[in-house]
Amino acid sequence: MDLVAKMSEVPNFGKKVVSISGREILLVNVKGTIYAVENECPHQGSPMTAAVVKDGYISCPRHGYRFSLTDGRCDDHPECVLATFPVLLNGDDISVELG
């Protein structure tokens, strides 16, 4: 697990990009639950930093593909899966496991 950020750096319903081993990972805070996803849409590589987060999904800003924050599934386009990563919260510390 890599310590990547503090909870105070990722506001409620906010996002923060961190770099782990040269990969850009997007942290998303939904009511105190932190999700970690690849910061690149698997459809055409668009950055997910401007994505809309709603109802447990993150939507690519370019073409609107909606991915589950928990497992990266895209119901409308099952061939596209957004990489998700396990997150560990320890007090104010956020750690992510690339696996």
Phi, psi and omega in degrees: 000134178255127174289119189241337184193175174251148178305323182295345180271351182235091184295160178306129184063020178255175181225155176211133177268131175234158179247127177232118179050041177081001178255138176274122180243135179259121174268136180232128179257116176241099178054043176089355173263126181260131174247148177235122180227159175298138181273041180209123180294132180290349180288299181221019173080013180293139176297142182266006183298329180264012182293152176267132178252124181202135174053039177083008180236156173238130185250127179300133182290340184280306184238002175079012176301131182254124182244139175294134178290336183277320183228003175079002180297149172236106185300321183283335182224077186300341179286344179257118178234126178278128180296131176240156185224145177296142180239139175238126175257131177225096186065240180267357185271136175248123177241146181232140178253115178285334177082000000 
